[in-house]
Amino acid sequence: MTQYCIKCRRPVEGESCPICGRKKLRPITGEDACFLTELKEPWSDVLAEILTQEDIPVLRQGAAGVGLAAEIGMFPERHQFFVPYACLEKGQALAEAFFSGNYAGENE
């Protein structure tokens, strides 16, 4: 059964989260926000538009965090994307189709 790590916001297929090691997991629901990807601008804007056009609800957060962005007076240039678990597979397919490899500068 697929579980959900509330800390990492990821589906888990085991007894502990492979990212943080958390063992306190709960059954996942279709509405749970799940990590999709992290992209730099302007690619983050492109992905947000693609997901919106496909009617996939999306939460986009600055990777530096809102507090840091406000403190340094600029918006972060990297964004993390979260979509409902029910839409995760479709979101992953869209992201892979448009941003395969290092196209989006993920490893720079």
C-alpha angles and dihedrals in degrees: 000000000000114000130194129232107211092195097055095025092227136129112249128204098195145039096285137030111263090212104050103008093237113160097188098092132153134206110280122241129204091250097054112118108240129193111255107172146310121242139175123239131294090028091055089061090050093051092047089054093047092051092046091050089052091051093245112147109233136192113200119192131181109251091222091056129247094265094055092045091052092045096052093039100239140088118254115256094217124066132194117215127213126185132178113277089241088062099036098099093049091045091051091051092051093047092049092047094052102030108034120159119352093327092119094047093246093151099043 
